[in-house]
């Protein structure tokens, strides 16, 4: 593949915002002062906050986006399908991170709503009447936005609970209402998997992000009702997501299949 300089302003902008977003995440995690909050080890907790390891999905997303900003120089498809929207998404994400880290959780939630809308535009544009032409398209165009779209949805739910049902400093465990609300939130996340699998031949990668989150909640939350609900939903989501693919691989399924990204 030869380097192409077509649409270079967009490509250069993508590189700049990617580096800015990456450095922001690294700084919030490893730098700053003790009063700053990190998405990886947050002070803004609720009863559906997952274990710290769950947030390291960010590392995979950033790695794939790094591949995207390199791949775009060899193929104009990134510009044709994503355009300037990656710049918009990255700016919103950086604003969310700054607000979250400084403790402005409600403003962070509002910003994340706009971020979700911008990511959804890219996600549905990629999945609308097109398929990957090669493995580079799959790895550095389809896959990162599948993971990012479902992860932003997870962050939106986490942020909403951090605003409206946070864990207090003198935590005595969740009330009955908080337990019911947490279970409802987890069920909402689990039910969203149906949309990922049934829409446009299925998005296994996006659905598995939600399963990953549910297992993270299981590992973190000790309230029995929340703890075991998260585990049950995580197992159910994983089976529902992977069963068509497994059946296809063993030759038991003839018509329907669920490819990694549709």
PASEBA-1860 file (N, C-alpha, C; in nm, 3 decimals):
! residues 262
1> XXXXXXXX> 0.083/-0.120/0.000/0.000/0.000/0.000/0.087/0.125/0.000 ~ 0.048/0.220/-0.082/0.122/0.346/-0.091/0.055/0.452/-0.006 ~ 0.137/0.541/0.047/0.084/0.651/0.127/0.008/0.747/0.037 ~ -0.109/0.788/0.080/-0.189/0.884/0.006/-0.210/1.009/0.091 ~ -0.191/1.125/0.031/-0.206/1.252/0.103/-0.341/1.318/0.078 ~ -0.431/1.245/0.012/-0.565/1.299/-0.007/-0.630/1.326/0.129 ~ -0.703/1.435/0.138/-0.774/1.472/0.261/-0.678/1.485/0.380 ~ -0.558/1.537/0.352/-0.457/1.543/0.458/-0.497/1.629/0.578
9> XXXXXXXX> -0.577/1.737/0.562/-0.615/1.812/0.683/-0.693/1.725/0.782 ~ -0.782/1.642/0.731/-0.858/1.553/0.818/-0.767/1.450/0.883 ~ -0.674/1.398/0.807/-0.585/1.294/0.859/-0.491/1.350/0.965 ~ -0.438/1.468/0.941/-0.350/1.531/1.040/-0.429/1.562/1.167 ~ -0.552/1.610/1.151/-0.636/1.639/1.267/-0.664/1.514/1.348 ~ -0.688/1.402/1.279/-0.711/1.276/1.350/-0.591/1.236/1.434 ~ -0.472/1.256/1.380/-0.350/1.223/1.454/-0.339/1.312/1.578 ~ -0.365/1.441/1.561/-0.350/1.536/1.673/-0.448/1.504/1.785
17> XXXXXXXX> -0.577/1.483/1.750/-0.675/1.458/1.855/-0.652/1.322/1.920 ~ -0.602/1.225/1.842/-0.570/1.095/1.901/-0.461/1.108/2.007 ~ -0.354/1.179/1.973/-0.244/1.199/2.068/-0.292/1.277/2.190 ~ -0.378/1.374/2.168/-0.432/1.454/2.278/-0.517/1.368/2.371 ~ -0.604/1.284/2.312/-0.689/1.198/2.392/-0.608/1.094/2.467 ~ -0.509/1.036/2.399/-0.424/0.935/2.462/-0.346/0.996/2.579 ~ -0.287/1.113/2.557/-0.209/1.177/2.663/-0.298/1.216/2.780 ~ -0.423/1.258/2.751/-0.517/1.292/2.857/-0.549/1.173/2.945
25> XXXXXXXX> -0.571/1.057/2.882/-0.600/0.936/2.958/-0.479/0.892/3.039 ~ -0.361/0.901/2.981/-0.240/0.861/3.052/-0.215/0.954/3.171 ~ -0.237/1.084/3.151/-0.214/1.180/3.259/-0.313/1.159/3.373 ~ -0.440/1.135/3.338/-0.541/1.116/3.442/-0.517/0.988/3.520 ~ -0.447/0.893/3.459/-0.422/0.765/3.524/-0.294/0.765/3.605 ~ -0.186/0.821/3.547/-0.055/0.810/3.611/0.000/0.943/3.662 ~ -0.061/1.054/3.620/-0.010/1.185/3.660/-0.110/1.262/3.742 ~ -0.093/1.393/3.742/-0.186/1.477/3.816/-0.164/1.469/3.967
33> XXXXXXXX> -0.255/1.535/4.042/-0.242/1.532/4.187/-0.344/1.436/4.247 ~ -0.336/1.420/4.377/-0.418/1.319/4.442/-0.567/1.354/4.443 ~ -0.600/1.480/4.415/-0.740/1.520/4.412/-0.807/1.492/4.278 ~ -0.727/1.459/4.179/-0.784/1.427/4.049/-0.838/1.285/4.050 ~ -0.942/1.263/3.970/-1.006/1.132/3.963/-0.967/1.064/3.833 ~ -0.945/0.935/3.839/-0.909/0.858/3.721/-1.020/0.762/3.685 ~ -1.049/0.745/3.556/-1.149/0.645/3.518/-1.111/0.505/3.565 ~ -0.981/0.479/3.581/-0.937/0.346/3.619/-0.956/0.320/3.769
41> XXXXXXXX> -0.946/0.422/3.849/-0.959/0.406/3.994/-1.040/0.524/4.046 ~ -1.169/0.517/4.022/-1.254/0.634/4.041/-1.300/0.651/4.185 ~ -1.310/0.777/4.224/-1.373/0.811/4.352/-1.525/0.820/4.337 ~ -1.572/0.834/4.215/-1.715/0.850/4.189/-1.779/0.712/4.169 ~ -1.806/0.646/4.279/-1.851/0.508/4.271/-2.002/0.497/4.292 ~ -2.058/0.392/4.236/-2.197/0.356/4.259/-2.203/0.205/4.276 ~ -2.324/0.154/4.287/-2.338/0.009/4.308/-2.339/-0.070/4.178 ~ -2.307/-0.004/4.068/-2.282/-0.078/3.944/-2.144/-0.043/3.887
49> XXXXXXXX> -2.060/0.017/3.970/-1.922/0.042/3.928/-1.849/-0.091/3.917 ~ -1.782/-0.118/3.805/-1.711/-0.245/3.790/-1.573/-0.242/3.854 ~ -1.507/-0.356/3.858/-1.371/-0.366/3.910/-1.275/-0.284/3.824 ~ -1.166/-0.243/3.883/-1.070/-0.157/3.816/-1.018/-0.217/3.686 ~ -0.998/-0.349/3.683/-0.942/-0.412/3.562/-1.032/-0.394/3.442 ~ -1.162/-0.374/3.465/-1.256/-0.360/3.353/-1.218/-0.242/3.265 ~ -1.168/-0.135/3.326/-1.140/-0.013/3.252/-1.017/-0.025/3.162 ~ -0.940/-0.131/3.176/-0.824/-0.146/3.089/-0.862/-0.184/2.947
57> XXXXXXXX> -0.993/-0.198/2.922/-1.039/-0.207/2.784/-0.999/-0.082/2.706 ~ -0.988/0.031/2.780/-0.940/0.155/2.716/-0.809/0.131/2.642 ~ -0.721/0.049/2.699/-0.590/0.025/2.638/-0.604/-0.037/2.501 ~ -0.695/-0.134/2.489/-0.718/-0.198/2.359/-0.778/-0.099/2.261 ~ -0.874/-0.018/2.307/-0.937/0.081/2.219/-0.833/0.181/2.170 ~ -0.749/0.230/2.259/-0.646/0.325/2.219/-0.546/0.262/2.123 ~ -0.511/0.137/2.145/-0.419/0.068/2.053/-0.478/0.059/1.914 ~ -0.605/0.022/1.905/-0.671/0.009/1.774/-0.687/0.145/1.707
65> XXXXXXXX> -0.717/0.248/1.784/-0.726/0.382/1.727/-0.588/0.430/1.678 ~ -0.482/0.386/1.748/-0.348/0.415/1.699/-0.326/0.352/1.563 ~ -0.375/0.230/1.545/-0.368/0.166/1.414/-0.450/0.240/1.311 ~ -0.565/0.293/1.353/-0.652/0.366/1.260/-0.584/0.492/1.206 ~ -0.519/0.569/1.295/-0.458/0.695/1.249/-0.335/0.669/1.161 ~ -0.279/0.548/1.171/-0.172/0.509/1.078/-0.232/0.457/0.947 ~ -0.332/0.372/0.959/-0.395/0.309/0.842/-0.457/0.413/0.749 ~ -0.508/0.524/0.805/-0.574/0.625/0.723/-0.482/0.685/0.617
73> XXXXXXXX> -0.349/0.679/0.640/-0.255/0.734/0.542/-0.235/0.641/0.422 ~ -0.286/0.520/0.431/-0.270/0.424/0.322/-0.403/0.390/0.254 ~ -0.512/0.447/0.306/-0.644/0.414/0.253/-0.739/0.528/0.284 ~ -0.807/0.580/0.183/-0.898/0.692/0.204/-1.033/0.650/0.262 ~ -1.050/0.520/0.285/-1.177/0.471/0.337/-1.208/0.528/0.475 ~ -1.104/0.551/0.554/-1.126/0.609/0.687/-1.192/0.745/0.674 ~ -1.140/0.828/0.584/-1.200/0.960/0.565/-1.340/0.949/0.506 ~ -1.360/0.856/0.413/-1.489/0.842/0.347/-1.599/0.797/0.442
81> XXXXXXXX> -1.565/0.714/0.539/-1.667/0.660/0.630/-1.675/0.735/0.762 ~ -1.563/0.790/0.808/-1.560/0.857/0.938/-1.555/1.008/0.923 ~ -1.482/1.053/0.821/-1.471/1.197/0.798/-1.409/1.270/0.916 ~ -1.470/1.384/0.952/-1.420/1.466/1.062/-1.482/1.427/1.196 ~ -1.566/1.326/1.195/-1.640/1.292/1.317/-1.550/1.233/1.425 ~ -1.439/1.172/1.386/-1.345/1.123/1.487/-1.288/1.239/1.568 ~ -1.266/1.352/1.501/-1.218/1.472/1.571/-1.322/1.518/1.672 ~ -1.448/1.522/1.629/-1.556/1.567/1.718/-1.568/1.475/1.839
89> XXXXXXXX> -1.565/1.342/1.813/-1.576/1.245/1.921/-1.461/1.260/2.020 ~ -1.340/1.276/1.968/-1.223/1.286/2.055/-1.228/1.410/2.142 ~ -1.276/1.520/2.086/-1.288/1.644/2.164/-1.390/1.626/2.276 ~ -1.507/1.570/2.243/-1.609/1.544/2.346/-1.554/1.451/2.454 ~ -1.483/1.348/2.412/-1.428/1.252/2.508/-1.328/1.318/2.600 ~ -1.242/1.404/2.544/-1.144/1.475/2.625/-1.212/1.568/2.726 ~ -1.320/1.635/2.683/-1.394/1.723/2.774/-1.456/1.640/2.886 ~ -1.516/1.525/2.849/-1.574/1.437/2.951/-1.468/1.396/3.053
97> XXXXXXXX> -1.352/1.355/3.004/-1.246/1.309/3.093/-1.203/1.420/3.189 ~ -1.191/1.542/3.137/-1.151/1.654/3.222/-1.256/1.683/3.329 ~ -1.384/1.679/3.290/-1.491/1.705/3.386/-1.500/1.595/3.490 ~ -1.489/1.471/3.446/-1.494/1.357/3.538/-1.378/1.362/3.637 ~ -1.259/1.391/3.585/-1.139/1.393/3.670/-1.144/1.505/3.773 ~ -1.213/1.613/3.740/-1.221/1.726/3.833/-1.344/1.721/3.922 ~ -1.423/1.613/3.910/-1.536/1.593/4.000/-1.668/1.651/3.956 ~ -1.677/1.703/3.835/-1.802/1.759/3.784/-1.881/1.649/3.714
105> XXXXXXXX> -1.936/1.558/3.792/-1.995/1.437/3.734/-2.121/1.465/3.652 ~ -2.202/1.564/3.694/-2.323/1.592/3.617/-2.288/1.650/3.480 ~ -2.198/1.748/3.478/-2.155/1.804/3.350/-2.086/1.698/3.265 ~ -2.012/1.608/3.329/-1.949/1.498/3.257/-2.056/1.410/3.193 ~ -2.164/1.385/3.266/-2.274/1.303/3.213/-2.337/1.369/3.091 ~ -2.362/1.498/3.100/-2.421/1.571/2.986/-2.327/1.563/2.865 ~ -2.198/1.584/2.889/-2.101/1.577/2.780/-2.098/1.437/2.719 ~ -2.112/1.336/2.803/-2.107/1.199/2.755/-2.228/1.165/2.669
113> XXXXXXXX> -2.340/1.230/2.692/-2.456/1.211/2.606/-2.423/1.256/2.464 ~ -2.359/1.372/2.452/-2.319/1.421/2.319/-2.211/1.330/2.259 ~ -2.121/1.280/2.342/-2.018/1.189/2.294/-2.080/1.062/2.238 ~ -2.179/1.009/2.310/-2.247/0.888/2.265/-2.315/0.911/2.131 ~ -2.378/1.026/2.115/-2.443/1.057/1.988/-2.344/1.065/1.874 ~ -2.229/1.128/1.898/-2.127/1.140/1.793/-2.067/1.005/1.756 ~ -2.041/0.922/1.858/-1.988/0.788/1.830/-2.091/0.703/1.757 ~ -2.217/0.717/1.795/-2.323/0.639/1.731/-2.334/0.674/1.583
121> XXXXXXXX> -2.314/0.801/1.550/-2.318/0.841/1.408/-2.213/0.765/1.329 ~ -2.090/0.759/1.381/-1.983/0.686/1.312/-2.016/0.537/1.306 ~ -2.061/0.484/1.419/-2.088/0.340/1.429/-2.192/0.296/1.327 ~ -2.303/0.366/1.321/-2.409/0.326/1.229/-2.373/0.357/1.085 ~ -2.291/0.457/1.064/-2.244/0.486/0.928/-2.155/0.372/0.878 ~ -2.071/0.320/0.965/-1.984/0.209/0.928/-2.062/0.082/0.901 ~ -2.170/0.062/0.972/-2.246/-0.062/0.959/-2.357/-0.053/0.856 ~ -2.374/0.062/0.796/-2.482/0.081/0.699/-2.436/0.044/0.560
129> XXXXXXXX> -2.483/-0.068/0.512/-2.460/-0.110/0.373/-2.314/-0.114/0.333 ~ -2.230/-0.167/0.420/-2.090/-0.184/0.382/-2.031/-0.300/0.460 ~ -1.925/-0.357/0.408/-1.854/-0.462/0.479/-1.704/-0.438/0.462 ~ -1.627/-0.494/0.550/-1.482/-0.477/0.543/-1.426/-0.543/0.419 ~ -1.337/-0.473/0.348/-1.276/-0.527/0.228/-1.157/-0.616/0.261 ~ -1.097/-0.596/0.377/-0.979/-0.674/0.415/-0.966/-0.672/0.567 ~ -0.863/-0.742/0.617/-0.843/-0.750/0.761/-0.803/-0.617/0.822 ~ -0.740/-0.530/0.743/-0.705/-0.398/0.795/-0.831/-0.317/0.824
137> XXXXXXXX> -0.930/-0.327/0.735/-1.058/-0.260/0.759/-1.122/-0.312/0.888 ~ -1.117/-0.442/0.906/-1.178/-0.503/1.024/-1.109/-0.459/1.153 ~ -0.975/-0.465/1.153/-0.900/-0.439/1.275/-0.889/-0.291/1.310 ~ -0.876/-0.207/1.209/-0.845/-0.066/1.237/-0.956/0.032/1.198 ~ -1.071/-0.022/1.157/-1.183/0.067/1.126/-1.310/0.016/1.194 ~ -1.352/-0.105/1.162/-1.474/-0.159/1.220/-1.459/-0.192/1.369 ~ -1.354/-0.268/1.402/-1.339/-0.316/1.540/-1.324/-0.204/1.642 ~ -1.238/-0.104/1.620/-1.225/0.000/1.724/-1.354/0.074/1.752
145> XXXXXXXX> -1.433/0.100/1.648/-1.558/0.173/1.673/-1.666/0.083/1.731 ~ -1.660/-0.048/1.704/-1.753/-0.139/1.771/-1.725/-0.142/1.920 ~ -1.598/-0.156/1.956/-1.561/-0.157/2.098/-1.591/-0.023/2.163 ~ -1.556/0.084/2.092/-1.572/0.219/2.148/-1.718/0.254/2.170 ~ -1.803/0.215/2.074/-1.945/0.246/2.083/-2.007/0.180/2.206 ~ -1.980/0.051/2.226/-2.039/-0.018/2.341/-1.974/0.028/2.472 ~ -1.844/0.062/2.468/-1.778/0.109/2.590/-1.827/0.247/2.631 ~ -1.852/0.334/2.535/-1.908/0.466/2.567/-2.047/0.449/2.629
153> XXXXXXXX> -2.124/0.352/2.580/-2.255/0.324/2.639/-2.238/0.280/2.785 ~ -2.140/0.194/2.812/-2.112/0.151/2.949/-2.076/0.271/3.036 ~ -1.988/0.357/2.986/-1.949/0.476/3.062/-2.069/0.566/3.091 ~ -2.160/0.575/2.995/-2.280/0.657/3.015/-2.362/0.604/3.132 ~ -2.377/0.472/3.138/-2.453/0.411/3.248/-2.380/0.432/3.381 ~ -2.249/0.409/3.382/-2.170/0.427/3.503/-2.179/0.571/3.552 ~ -2.166/0.665/3.457/-2.171/0.807/3.492/-2.308/0.846/3.545 ~ -2.414/0.791/3.485/-2.550/0.822/3.530/-2.570/0.778/3.674
161> XXXXXXXX> -2.524/0.659/3.708/-2.539/0.610/3.845/-2.450/0.687/3.942 ~ -2.333/0.731/3.896/-2.245/0.812/3.981/-2.311/0.945/4.015 ~ -2.398/0.994/3.928/-2.469/1.120/3.953/-2.593/1.098/4.039 ~ -2.674/1.000/4.002/-2.807/0.988/4.062/-2.817/0.883/4.174 ~ -2.720/0.793/4.182/-2.724/0.693/4.289/-2.583/0.659/4.336 ~ -2.508/0.759/4.384/-2.370/0.735/4.424/-2.358/0.664/4.558 ~ -2.243/0.607/4.583/-2.212/0.552/4.714/-2.166/0.666/4.804 ~ -2.228/0.679/4.920/-2.193/0.787/5.012/-2.066/0.754/5.088
169> XXXXXXXX> -2.008/0.856/5.149/-1.884/0.837/5.223/-1.899/0.742/5.341 ~ -2.016/0.747/5.408/-2.041/0.658/5.521/-2.123/0.537/5.475 ~ -2.075/0.473/5.372/-2.150/0.365/5.307/-2.183/0.252/5.405 ~ -2.311/0.219/5.411/-2.358/0.107/5.490/-2.417/-0.002/5.401 ~ -2.385/0.005/5.274/-2.445/-0.089/5.179/-2.565/-0.026/5.112 ~ -2.608/-0.079/5.000/-2.720/-0.019/4.926/-2.853/-0.038/4.999 ~ -2.939/0.059/4.985/-3.076/0.045/5.034/-3.152/-0.047/4.939 ~ -3.272/-0.083/4.977/-3.354/-0.168/4.889/-3.377/-0.100/4.755
177> XXXXXXXX> -3.405/0.030/4.759/-3.428/0.103/4.635/-3.303/0.105/4.548 ~ -3.187/0.128/4.610/-3.063/0.131/4.534/-3.031/-0.006/4.474 ~ -3.062/-0.111/4.548/-3.040/-0.246/4.496/-3.128/-0.272/4.375 ~ -3.255/-0.237/4.387/-3.348/-0.256/4.274/-3.303/-0.173/4.154 ~ -3.261/-0.049/4.181/-3.216/0.039/4.073/-3.091/-0.017/4.006 ~ -2.997/-0.071/4.085/-2.875/-0.129/4.029/-2.907/-0.251/3.943 ~ -2.996/-0.336/3.991/-3.034/-0.455/3.914/-3.103/-0.414/3.784 ~ -3.187/-0.311/3.791/-3.253/-0.261/3.670/-3.150/-0.208/3.570
185> XXXXXXXX> -3.048/-0.137/3.623/-2.943/-0.086/3.535/-2.864/-0.198/3.469 ~ -2.832/-0.301/3.545/-2.759/-0.415/3.489/-2.844/-0.489/3.386 ~ -2.974/-0.502/3.415/-3.064/-0.568/3.319/-3.074/-0.487/3.190 ~ -3.073/-0.355/3.205/-3.077/-0.268/3.087/-2.952/-0.289/3.000 ~ -2.835/-0.295/3.064/-2.711/-0.321/2.991/-2.718/-0.457/2.923 ~ -2.763/-0.560/2.998/-2.772/-0.694/2.940/-2.867/-0.700/2.822 ~ -2.981/-0.632/2.832/-3.079/-0.635/2.724/-3.030/-0.564/2.599 ~ -2.939/-0.469/2.616/-2.884/-0.397/2.501/-2.808/-0.489/2.408
193> XXXXXXXX> -2.759/-0.600/2.463/-2.685/-0.697/2.381/-2.771/-0.747/2.265 ~ -2.902/-0.759/2.288/-2.991/-0.806/2.182/-2.979/-0.715/2.059 ~ -2.972/-0.585/2.084/-2.958/-0.491/1.973/-2.827/-0.510/1.899 ~ -2.719/-0.532/1.973/-2.589/-0.551/1.908/-2.586/-0.679/1.824 ~ -2.651/-0.784/1.870/-2.645/-0.911/1.798/-2.745/-0.917/1.683 ~ -2.862/-0.859/1.701/-2.966/-0.871/1.599/-2.955/-0.767/1.488 ~ -2.883/-0.658/1.513/-2.876/-0.551/1.415/-2.764/-0.576/1.316 ~ -2.797/-0.573/1.185/-2.697/-0.584/1.079/-2.605/-0.706/1.096
201> XXXXXXXX> -2.663/-0.823/1.110/-2.592/-0.951/1.119/-2.521/-0.973/1.251 ~ -2.520/-0.873/1.335/-2.463/-0.893/1.468/-2.328/-0.829/1.487 ~ -2.307/-0.779/1.609/-2.180/-0.719/1.646/-2.131/-0.790/1.771 ~ -2.060/-0.899/1.751/-2.012/-0.981/1.862/-1.915/-0.903/1.949 ~ -1.825/-0.827/1.887/-1.725/-0.752/1.963/-1.792/-0.652/2.058 ~ -1.890/-0.578/2.006/-1.960/-0.482/2.090/-2.036/-0.549/2.203 ~ -2.101/-0.661/2.174/-2.177/-0.733/2.276/-2.085/-0.787/2.385 ~ -1.966/-0.835/2.348/-1.874/-0.891/2.447/-1.819/-0.783/2.541
209> XXXXXXXX> -1.815/-0.659/2.494/-1.775/-0.550/2.584/-1.875/-0.538/2.699 ~ -2.003/-0.553/2.667/-2.105/-0.545/2.771/-2.094/-0.663/2.867 ~ -2.063/-0.782/2.814/-2.040/-0.898/2.901/-1.920/-0.874/2.992 ~ -1.814/-0.817/2.936/-1.693/-0.784/3.013/-1.727/-0.690/3.129 ~ -1.810/-0.591/3.101/-1.852/-0.498/3.205/-1.930/-0.570/3.315 ~ -2.023/-0.656/3.276/-2.105/-0.727/3.375/-2.018/-0.816/3.465 ~ -1.919/-0.881/3.408/-1.828/-0.961/3.490/-1.745/-0.870/3.583 ~ -1.715/-0.749/3.535/-1.645/-0.653/3.619/-1.727/-0.610/3.738
217> XXXXXXXX> -1.858/-0.592/3.719/-1.948/-0.558/3.830/-1.954/-0.676/3.927 ~ -1.963/-0.796/3.874/-1.963/-0.916/3.959/-1.839/-0.920/4.049 ~ -1.724/-0.887/3.992/-1.600/-0.891/4.069/-1.591/-0.781/4.174 ~ -1.657/-0.667/4.150/-1.644/-0.551/4.237/-1.749/-0.544/4.347 ~ -1.874/-0.570/4.312/-1.985/-0.548/4.405/-2.009/-0.671/4.493 ~ -2.023/-0.647/4.623/-2.038/-0.756/4.718/-2.181/-0.777/4.766 ~ -2.269/-0.680/4.741/-2.409/-0.700/4.774/-2.460/-0.823/4.697 ~ -2.509/-0.928/4.766/-2.542/-1.054/4.698/-2.635/-1.039/4.578
225> XXXXXXXX> -2.741/-0.960/4.591/-2.837/-0.947/4.481/-2.770/-0.888/4.357 ~ -2.688/-0.784/4.378/-2.619/-0.720/4.266/-2.507/-0.811/4.214 ~ -2.432/-0.869/4.306/-2.318/-0.956/4.273/-2.361/-1.071/4.184 ~ -2.464/-1.144/4.224/-2.503/-1.264/4.149/-2.586/-1.229/4.026 ~ -2.658/-1.118/4.030/-2.729/-1.074/3.909/-2.630/-1.040/3.799 ~ -2.523/-0.972/3.835/-2.420/-0.936/3.736/-2.357/-1.062/3.677 ~ -2.329/-1.162/3.761/-2.271/-1.286/3.710/-2.368/-1.359/3.618 ~ -2.493/-1.371/3.661/-2.591/-1.440/3.578/-2.611/-1.372/3.444
233> XXXXXXXX> -2.619/-1.239/3.446/-2.635/-1.166/3.320/-2.510/-1.178/3.233 ~ -2.392/-1.174/3.296/-2.268/-1.187/3.221/-2.260/-1.320/3.149 ~ -2.294/-1.428/3.219/-2.292/-1.561/3.157/-2.396/-1.571/3.047 ~ -2.516/-1.521/3.074/-2.623/-1.525/2.974/-2.585/-1.448/2.848 ~ -2.532/-1.329/2.869/-2.491/-1.246/2.755/-2.382/-1.314/2.673 ~ -2.285/-1.375/2.741/-2.176/-1.442/2.670/-2.228/-1.559/2.588 ~ -2.315/-1.640/2.647/-2.370/-1.755/2.575/-2.454/-1.708/2.456 ~ -2.537/-1.608/2.480/-2.623/-1.556/2.373/-2.540/-1.499/2.258
241> XXXXXXXX> -2.429/-1.436/2.294/-2.344/-1.374/2.194/-2.264/-1.475/2.114 ~ -2.207/-1.573/2.183/-2.113/-1.665/2.119/-2.177/-1.790/2.062 ~ -2.298/-1.825/2.106/-2.359/-1.950/2.061/-2.369/-1.960/1.909 ~ -2.420/-1.857/1.837/-2.428/-1.871/1.691/-2.292/-1.892/1.625 ~ -2.190/-1.823/1.677/-2.056/-1.837/1.620/-2.001/-1.977/1.646 ~ -2.021/-2.028/1.768/-1.973/-2.162/1.800/-2.044/-2.266/1.715 ~ -2.176/-2.252/1.701/-2.251/-2.347/1.619/-2.206/-2.343/1.474 ~ -2.175/-2.224/1.427/-2.128/-2.213/1.290/-1.993/-2.283/1.273
249> XXXXXXXX> -1.906/-2.265/1.371/-1.772/-2.324/1.362/-1.777/-2.477/1.365 ~ -1.873/-2.534/1.437/-1.882/-2.680/1.444/-1.973/-2.737/1.336 ~ -2.024/-2.649/1.251/-2.101/-2.694/1.137/-2.244/-2.733/1.164 ~ -2.301/-2.684/1.275/-2.439/-2.720/1.309/-2.541/-2.617/1.264 ~ -2.491/-2.504/1.218/-2.583/-2.396/1.182/-2.571/-2.370/1.034 ~ -2.683/-2.366/0.965/-2.678/-2.353/0.819/-2.706/-2.213/0.770 ~ -2.800/-2.142/0.831/-2.841/-2.013/0.779/-2.786/-1.895/0.854 ~ -2.822/-1.883/0.982/-2.785/-1.765/1.059/-2.646/-1.783/1.114
257> XXXXXX> -2.573/-1.674/1.116/-2.440/-1.672/1.176/-2.414/-1.536/1.234 ~ -2.318/-1.530/1.324/-2.285/-1.402/1.388/-2.137/-1.378/1.375 ~ -2.094/-1.312/1.265/-1.954/-1.280/1.251/-1.909/-1.180/1.355 ~ -1.780/-1.165/1.365/-1.725/-1.078/1.470/-1.784/-0.939/1.465 ~ -1.797/-0.883/1.345/-1.844/-0.745/1.334/-1.959/-0.729/1.239 ~ -2.008/-0.834/1.179/-2.119/-0.821/1.087/-2.076/-0.782/0.948
END
